[in-house]
Amino acid sequence: MSASIDFSHSEQHFCAQNMIKCHLSRLMGERKLRIADVARLTGLHRNTITLLYEETAVRVDLDAIEKLCDLFQCEVGELFERVPSGN
C-alpha cells in the first residue's frame, strides 16, 4: 500500500489562501533532464512526472516524492514549497 498526499481537499478557504509549488521543472532544467530521463531513472510513470512538471498534480504518492528526492539529492522542501496566494 502506497501513501499519498492529496492536494484536492474541498476546503475552499485553505485552497484559496495557499498553493503548493513544485520545483521539478527547475530541478530538471538545471540538470538538462527530460521527462523520459526522469521516468527511466526513477521508475515512475511518465504521466506522474508530467503532472508534477506542469504543476497540475492534485495528489502525489510519498513513494514518488522519495524517488524524486533521491534522484535530485534534495529534501522535500526543495522539491515542494507552500506559497501563500496573493489575496
C-alpha positions in Angstrom: 0.0 0.0 0.0 1.4 3.3 -1.0 0.8 6.6 0.9 -0.1 9.8 -0.9 -0.5 13.4 -0.3 -3.8 14.7 -1.5 -3.9 18.4 -2.6 -7.5 18.3 -3.8 -9.3 18.8 -0.5 -12.6 20.6 -0.9 -11.7 23.1 1.8 -12.1 26.2 -0.3 -10.8 28.6 2.3 -7.5 26.7 2.6 -7.1 26.3 -1.2 -7.9 29.9 -1.8 -5.1 31.1 0.5 -2.3 28.6 -0.1 -0.7 26.9 -3.0 1.8 24.1 -3.3 4.6 24.9 -5.8 6.5 22.1 -7.4 10.1 22.8 -8.4 10.5 19.7 -10.6 10.8 21.6 -13.8 13.6 23.8 -12.4 15.5 20.8 -11.0 15.2 19.0 -14.3 16.2 22.1 -16.3 19.3 22.6 -14.1 20.4 19.0 -14.9 19.1 19.1 -18.5 16.9 16.1 -17.9 13.8 15.2 -19.9 10.6 13.7 -18.6 11.7 10.4 -20.2 15.0 10.6 -18.4 13.4 11.1 -15.0 10.9 8.2 -15.7 13.8 5.9 -16.6 16.0 6.9 -13.7 13.2 6.7 -11.0 10.9 4.0 -12.4 8.0 6.5 -12.1 5.3 6.6 -14.7 5.7 9.4 -17.3 2.3 10.8 -16.5 3.2 11.2 -12.8 6.3 13.2 -13.8 4.4 15.3 -16.4 1.7 16.3 -13.9 4.4 17.4 -11.4 6.4 19.1 -14.1 3.3 21.1 -15.3 2.2 21.6 -11.7 -1.2 20.1 -12.4 -1.0 17.2 -10.0 -3.6 17.1 -7.2 -2.2 14.1 -5.4 1.4 12.7 -5.1 2.4 9.4 -3.7 5.0 9.6 -1.0 7.0 6.9 -2.8 7.2 9.2 -5.9 8.4 12.1 -3.7 11.1 9.9 -2.2 12.3 8.7 -5.6 12.5 12.2 -6.9 14.3 13.5 -3.8 16.8 10.6 -4.2 17.3 11.4 -7.9 17.9 15.1 -7.3 19.7 14.6 -4.0 17.3 17.1 -2.4 15.0 17.5 0.6 11.2 17.5 0.2 11.2 21.3 0.8 13.5 21.8 -2.2 11.0 19.9 -4.4 7.8 21.4 -3.0 7.1 24.8 -1.5 4.0 26.1 0.2 3.3 29.6 -1.2 0.6 31.8 0.2 -1.6 33.1 -2.7 -1.8 36.8 -3.3 -5.1 37.8 -1.9 
